[in-house]
């Protein structure tokens, strides 16, 4: 009997392996449906209604199944914080502190493009998780850029400058400019760029662009 397998092909997976793969795909799909529903629930609010049971109802998934994927509120919020961070699609940081003033242009546009989600993520229970997980590395990277850019400055000077820059790059600052100060996106970007430029210039004897 002729074989339909060429030398570059592998034999069909064993039934138990195929079943395992199918089960994994089904599990991943269910989790995706739950997280999609959770993000929608988060954006529509109120926060008190952001529960696993409410998300299960919204997703059309049995509560028992939902709790199997998201075992506790802590695990649920951890998963949601990661999902929110991914959906915001924030830009990469530059390679040098000299280029940090250019970051707000792309960053604030990303916040604006997902304005409802960004503001919803500022709730303390979610924001703290994002800050301690997915946002941790970018914030540490800002400090490394400042340290490399101005090694002659004191530890305290570099720490304060990095902290101020991190704050200006945060969703909190974007929200203050846009909501509390009533600035449009263009002016919000300009305000953040101006402030970061002053901070970076404070680290050098000859100001950038001089």
Number of C-alpha atoms within 10 A of each C-alpha: 3 4 5 8 10 8 6 5 8 8 8 9 10 9 9 9 11 12 12 12 13 12 12 12 12 12 14 13 12 17 18 14 17 26 21 17 20 26 21 16 18 23 18 14 12 10 13 7 13 20 17 22 16 15 24 21 15 16 19 13 15 12 15 12 15 22 15 11 17 19 13 14 13 12 12 20 20 17 16 22 22 16 17 22 17 11 13 17 13 14 14 10 17 15 11 13 23 16 15 21 22 19 18 23 17 14 22 26 18 18 22 19 13 16 19 13 20 23 17 20 24 15 12 10 14 17 19 14 20 22 15 10 14 15 16 12 12 14 19 13 17 23 21 16 20 23 20 13 17 17 11 12 14 10 11 9 16 23 15 13 20 25 16 14 23 18 15 18 22 17 21 16 17 28 21 13 19 20 11 10 10 12 16 11 17 12 13 23 23 15 17 24 21 13 15 27 21 14 18 23 16 15 19 13 7 9 12 14 6 5
